């Protein structure tokens, strides 16, 4: 009896997988019904962003998955499939792996590997999460840099992420960082830019060129990475104001202190005594180089990797001119509305 049930289960599993696999570039094409069943009719929401919601799911014979249910897109099914196939070809240890997708009628869903430890954002800022030790933070910073460098420099076509922030760095069971939502700018087109510039939690990471209307390049990702790196170091949100005589926007405070060589005051207070001073100095200087106003003053992500690895020396960066404009101002004379999280 038991043997018969096992054989029946195996045959159903093979049939299920056979129905699923309509492979091109290794991606699995799912029906909406299959994804609804796998997610329990989208019953367990993992998160929500400007482009859609993410739900937990499980497929027969596989590990857990995360299903991103995209909001209505203006593009057709053929274009969507083509863009997803391109994204599916991109694989790196520091990028979240795309298993497959659904493009049925108006439904647009992406099926990713499940990341057990959630987002970097939750570990940096949630009161209920265990504080990440310095060793793990530095490993996360380096891994995220490697993932971005791969997108910028090693893919057939340079892929600009456009939305680098702690929410889009996910952590697996071993706290290995993996970048999520890469390729979304290409996938969503104009809808992406429209959503991005109105999303709470994103504006504070956007490079000046987003606001000024200049062309967006891979150096825009570098700026966002620098802002995120400051948060990894300090455990503070980049919108936070610091009382230093007068209230000061945190990146201003950080840039000034790095320029003065006073880096210890930037470290998360819960990590005192639990860090590598040389690594801390490197990370602080790298972050402030990344947030320079002019694109050509920012390093490439490949250079960021080399600097964090200790292969390249990192000089003390100047205070970005746009931040200097705020130095010494009263709290009431400038606004951090652009940096609201």
C-alpha positions, 0 to 999 in steps of 0.5 A: 500500500505504502509503496503504491502511494510513493509510486503515485506521488512520484508519477504525479510529481514527474507529471507536474514538473513536465507540465511546468518546464517549458524551458528557455534559458532554464526558466520554468513557465508557470500557469497562474493556477499553479502559482495560486496553489503553490502560494495558498492563493497568495496567503502569506505576504513577505513584503510589498514595494512600489512594483508589487507584492511578494508572497511565500510559496512551495512547489512540489519537489522543490524548496521554498520560493518567493513569488513577486506579483507585479502590478499592472504593466503596460507592455505585452506578453511577448515583450515581457517574456523576452525581458524575463528570459534575458534576466533569467540568463543572469546568474551570480552568487550575489544575485537572487536566482530567478526560477521562472515566471507566469505571463498569463492574460494580464497576470505577471508573476516572477518566481525566485529562490526563497531567502531565509533571513529576509532583507538587510533592511529588517536586520539593520533597522528592526527592533526585533532582529538580532544585531548583525556583527561587524564581520557579517556586515562587511561580508554583506557590503562586499557581496553586494558590491560584487553583485553590482559589479557583475551587473555593470561590468560582466553581463553582455549588456550593462544592467543598471539596478536603479533601486539599490537599498537595504530592502533589495539586498536579501540574505540566505540561511548563511547571511550571504547577500543577494541583490533582488529586483535587478532587471526591473528597470528594463522589465517595467520601462517608463512605469519603473521611473514613475514609481521609483521617484514617488516611492517612500524608502527609495528617494534617499538613495537616489543620486542627484542626477535623478533629481536634476534630470541628467542621464542615469548611468551605472554611477547612479547605482554607485551613489545608492550603494554608498548611501546603503554602505553608510547605513550598514556601518552605522545602523542609522537610516540615511534620513536621520538627523544628528545633533552635532551642535545643530541638527545635521542630515546624517550623510553630511555628518558622516562625510565631515567626520570621514574627512576629519579622520574621525570614523569611530563615531560613525560605527553602530554603537552596538558594535563597539569593540567588535570590528576591524578598524582598518576595514571600518576606515576603508568602508567609511572612505569608500562610502563617501567616495561613492556619494560624490556629486559628479559621476566621474568622481565616483568609483566603479563598482569593480573599483569598490570591490577592490577597495573593500578587498584591500587590493586598492588603497582608499584616499580620504574623499572630499566632502561632496559639494551638495552636502557642504551647502547644508553645513552650518545651516539651522535645522529650519533652513533646509528640508530632508523631504527628499530623503524621507523613508 
